[in-house]
Amino acid sequence: MKQQRKVIHVELHEPYQGKRHYYFGSVAAIYDVLPLDVVGIARETLWNTLNDGEYTGRRATIRKGTLHSKETNRGIKKGGNDDRSDNR
């Protein structure tokens, strides 16, 4: 099964610290990086609004989407046994 993760894209109409585009894994994480006056909408209000997938205000456009990634075998050991021998 392919991995799917939620991603929230914040596009500011005016740059903040030289950037217009920010990406987050949750609504709460937005407010750890961007102040409320830059985002232009309170966290609780944004939670309710993003159920539709997008919010556009005077200061920012915020979109909720899905990040698709390819499934990998990284971290899975072949054979299920530790390759080290007990003879040290």
N, C-alpha and C positions, 0 to 999 in steps of 0.2 A: 504494500500500500504506500502511495506517495504521501510525503509529509505535507501538511497544510497548517499554516500559522496565521493568526490574525496580525494585520499591520495597520497602523493608523498614520496617514500622511497629512501633515499640517503644512499648508502652503500659505505663507504670510504675504499680505499685499504690500507691506513695507518691511524691508530687511531688519532682522534683529541680530546683532553681533555679526553683521556681514552676510547672513544667510537667510534665504527665503523658504527653503524646503527642509523639513524635519520629519523623521520617521520614528514611530514609537510602537511598543508592543501592547500598551494599554492606555486608557484615558488618563489614569492617575499619573503615569509616567510623564505625560505632557507637562504637567504643572510642577514637576521636579526640575524641569529645564527652562520652561517658558513662564514668565509671570502672567497673571490673569489679565492685566491691562494690554499685553501684547496679543494674547489669544482672543480676547474680546467676548468670551462666554465662560460662565462658571462650570466647574467640573460636573456637578449634578445635572445641570441643564444639558450639557453636552452628552452625558450618558443617555438621557432620554431622547435626544435629538438624533443621535447616530444610529438608532435602530433602523432608520430609513437608509443609512449608508453614506449620507453626505450632509454637511452643514456648510452654508455659505453666509458669512456675516460681513460687516464693514471692515474688519481687520484680518480675517483669515478664511480660507476654505479648508475644511477638514473632511477627509474621506476615510472610510473604513473599508479595507479590502482583505484579500487572502493572498498570502505569500506562498507560492508553490515551490517546492524544492524536490530535487531528485533523491530517491532513497539510496543510501550507500551501505556498504558492508563495513565501513570504518568502525573499528572497535569490537567487531565480532571475530572471535578466534576460530580458526578452522579446527575441526575435530573436537572442540569443546574441552581439550585437555591442555594443561600447561606444558609448553615445550621444554621446560627446564628439567633436567634429571636430578634425582636425589643424591647422586654422587658428586660431592663438591670437593 
